[in-house]
Amino acid sequence: MYQHVLVAIDGSDHSKRAAQHAIQLVEGTPSAQVTIICAVDYGKSERESNRGLTSEQIATAAREYMAPFEDIFRQAGVRVKSVIVHGAPGPAIVSHANEHPYDIVIIGSRGLNPVQEFVLGSVSHKVAKRVKAPVLVIK
């Protein structure tokens, strides 16, 4: 059913569960491909560059961070590729998702309480509201 699945990851338990749900959605579909996406916000990463890390080192760390997720999909026999986008996570994920023909976007919820979500906004809410494809939010 699903051929092109985008899974947003941030390392949380919710994103790990999102990866497991993606595997369940594409099981038995050898032609399916999952793309995992990680957003690197260099504005927030300035703290890292103040510690002597270059933007290339931050990008390398992001790729290394994604490797275990790639392994989860490969071990399940699912074709996977990784994408690193730059910018605030919500808008960066939305932009990428809307520029590609994904059948579904899967994202974990941070589990904010209603007040926190109202004040801070949540990445999953921004993605669900603005992405053109169906969005599955995993708690």
Summary of the structure (lengths in Angstrom):
residues: 139
radius of gyration: 15.0
end to end distance: 22.9
largest distance: 46.8
contacts: 435
relative contact order: 0.23
helix: 47%
strand: 22%
